Every structure is written in structure tokens, then in C-alpha cells.
């Protein structure tokens, strides 16, 4: 499906969809917990539903209500040995990687696969660490199962058999999801686990995982040298938790106000949340926006005279903001460097290359670096036609850029927005003023 977005401003109040990252962690932990957990205000999107289906397939019982999911956990140690269980994670990288931790806690063969983008996601380092900790992992999948093959070596599909015994492993984490997967699985190992991490990108997402472990009273220590120690033979407990608004989704609407010089209020956000993408607030302040908090409401006021450039932003902790910050940077006057975010190349698409090409089609003066983008802001873009590349964040970023363009923007292939922000275009229409 294609969408054409005309230039315009935004105004009013918008309730932000719930956090995808928090919802998926809630599902994972509830599935591993003893008893029944209550997840209130979960995000219902393609990614979270992929996780829900994976948890169900591995033995959790999930009852879905409109604003409440009840999850009765599985018993990992007692899982029966049967034919390989095939889990299709769809387009959800978070489900793929974090789900591998659940699979490694079971006593049966579990095969993890997904769509063409997932089958191009590197999983070799995580597989190696799971093997270090006692799981059996192979990328050699029997042909008779009829699964689509990996698109590169060390990518899904792969098969895991647990349980984990624990021990020591060293893993470089270009994506934080490798470490989060291990941290979530390690408490269930038969012995203590020590994880040494020489490279850690996207640190706030690991902090989110550690916050969940702390709430669950899991014994885990994180050293200053990025050595993580987790006590074995622990259990997760059932919980009752409300999922707060998603700063990743909020970032698009914040940038909509920023580039159009508008005032917009977003509700349902927790200023104390461990979500890393809330740091986009600081980036927009550097660009000249005014930010005001009142309870769970955040108001952004975009500068009438245009955004300020001549700055460098380290996006390593917040890689998912690269597409929309690249779009917003085109409306500055001056150079903006988006730096230290090489992991953006291994998301649903190579987001560095894709955003460079699509914003260029709209008239941007932009160039790639090895780990980011350099945008020479000229105060605006012309408009035109872009390709969404099946990447939800690219699609949403282009839609936000369209608001400030001098002419309309047509985005080809917009269906993927439902992966993390269902109803995105309806939400955008609800705050349009012209």
C-alpha cells in the first residue's frame, strides 16, 4: 500500500502506544515465571504478537483481553522431548534473539526462523555463547522440514536444545539483544553464569533488562568492566505490571512538532522509564525545541524559526532514532552528524544506506559514513516519492519528513508500520491541523 502525505503542522494531544520492548520482556518473563502474570496495557502490534505466539508455542498459556494479557508460565525443566518445535518470529528481531533464551531453557529441539529480513540477521555470536553455556545449537536444519534457508551464514533458521548448564562465555554485542537474551536465560541455568562483554551497543536496552531482573529479585551483578554474573537455579515470579508508553514511537511525533514549529502533547510516557529512546528529548532540545513534563504528559514546542544545526549526536545508545533524526536534521540550518551507530546497518534494513538514499530523493544533502550520516541541513526538503523498504521506522520517518516538505511525499509500501506502531497513519492524521 502507498501513502501520500501533504505538508502540514500538528497540534493537540496524543496518547502514545505502549512500549514494544517492555511488552516483549514482560511476555518473556511471564512465560518463564511460576504462576499467572497480568500484563496491563500491552502493545498489540505485529512484533509483540510474534512474541506472544512464540511463547504460546513453547508452552505458555496466554489469555488476551483488550487491555490485559494473562500469562500462565511454562515449566522449562519439565518440557517434554518431542519433534522439533518450529517458531516463526515473523519480522521481530527482539522475539528471535530473546526467544532464543527461552528455547535454550527447554529440554527439546526448538527451531527459530522468520521472514526474509530475519533470515538475514546475524545470530552466530549468540549461538556460540549459548553453546558455551551448555545448550546445543546448530544451523544445519533438515531439508525435509521445508523451511526457507538462511540468507547468509550464521543467520536463522537455527535449532536450539537446552537446558543451560551455566559457566562462562565472552560475547561482543553489536546488538544489545544478544546480552539481554543471555541475561534472561541465565537465572534458569543449573550453575552460575559469567558473561564478559568486550563490545556493548545499545546499553539502555540492557539496563531495561536488568531493571526487569531486579524487579524479579533475580541475583545478577553488572561490573564496571561489563562482566555480568548471574546466579543459577533461580526462578521467575508471576507479576502484575502496566506497560508504559513507547518512547520509540513517541520520537516520530516529537519530531513532527519539531520540524513544523508546532506544539504537541504526548501522554502515557513515564519520565523514569529505562527506555533509551527517551534521550531523543535531549537531541531535540539541542536543536532548539522546548520540552515540558507534567506527570506522564510531555509537551514539545518546535522553534518557529527552524531547527538548529551544527551539532554531533552519538546514537549508539538509541539506534532506532536514526531514521527520524536523519529526517529532522534535514530541516536544520547547518551540519548535523549522526555518529557511532554501526548497528543501524543490521536492523530490518541497512538504515544508514536506506535513509541516505531516500532522503536524497526528497532533496537532502546527505552522505554516509561507516557508522552514521552527515546531513547538511538547508532548512527543508522538496518532496517526491520514496521507498519504505518494508522497514517500519523508515516508513514513519519519511512520513514525518513529509510534513515539512515543500510538496507532497508519496511513500511506496507502507504496510510494515504495524510492526511496532499500529495505526500510525491514523494517529498522525488525528494531530494534523492543515
Phi, psi and omega in degrees: 000138177255152178228139173248125182248127178267154177301151178173169179260173178232159181194162173104206184231139183226131174276123186280135175303156182291163184288127174294313184297319179289320180298316181293319176297322178298317180296316181299310183291320178298325180290333179268353188274156171280129177096195184249128178256156181237113180256109183264142179057046179288156172281128176255095180224175181300319181294314182290328177289329173298318178294317179301315180295322178297316180296319177298315183299327182271004170122352178286150176252115185243124175253121185263123168249177184296319182234015183211130171247126174261128184235118172261123190287162177272174176243092188305316185293336183259013182295131183288153176271119183226193172298157181307133177269121183261121180247117175266112183272008179062235180255012189266102175294324178298317178294320179302304187287312181290328177294334177298327177295318176297313183302322181288350178265357183262163179255039180211167179283128177234127178255126178253129178215189181183197182284187186296328178290319179295323182285005172245009181270130180292130179232359183302313180299319178294318178301318181297319179291321177297324175293318176305326185265010170111349179282158172258126182226135176218146174260004178267101185259130179305132182298329184294347177284344173072025181276148173296138185283165173297150180266354176202155179301142179076016178249162178300153010277153173216158184243137182236140170227129176258196007275173174280141175261339184097191182123214183235145174209154174238132183214127170280136187241081171298334169242135182296341185294335174301309184291319179301321179299313181294319181295324180287329183274328189301326180300337182270356180293159183286336179228176177293155181234136175238122183243117177259129187237097181286339177223128179222107172268161173059043186308321182302331179289328174292320177298326176296316178297317179297325177296320176297317180298320179296317179298330180274003180060035175278133179281112184207133178240141179242111181281160179298337180267020181057045168249121186251129181241126183235126177290138180275176178055040174258171178227152173269149180249148176298152185216170177228111188217142175261131181274128181276175181296157186265115177292334177295314177291321180300329184302327180291318181287326174299317180290332176299316178292322184297313186282342181255004180065035184255170175245129184216139178247130178248133181246161177090010181262143179255113182296344179264002182298148180277003179300128182292328187292353175293345178292350175298336178301315179296320179300318181289328174297320177297333179275358175109005180278151173261133182238131178229129175259141170214100185066235179263016180251134180239124178250129177246136178240111180284142181291134181295329183274006180100163184280152181268134177258213180058056177209161176238134182240125176275109185260010181304318179287340188227062186296332183290347178275354183305312182301313185284328176288329173297317178296313181297324182296336178293344182257011172272170170246108184125174185274137173236128177253124173257113196237164168059042181227054182298334181294346176295342179281347182241033174268209179303328172222177167282092190291336176293309181294318184293315180293327176297313183291317185285321177291329174299321179297336178269358177108012182284150170259098192216148179217151178276148163241178180298325186233026179172207184223150170241121181247124176264092186292133178243011177093359180172178179228161185276317189117181180141209183238135180230164178253129180283347176057020181066020184245115187302320183285328174294316180299311182294323179296319179293324178294321178292318177301324182301329182300328183261358182288162179281340177222176183293158176235128174257126180254120181271126178077081186251003187299333187291353181299335182288354180299317181233340183225074181300139180076021184306313184291328174293319177297318179296318180296328184291341181249002177290139179247335178219000000 
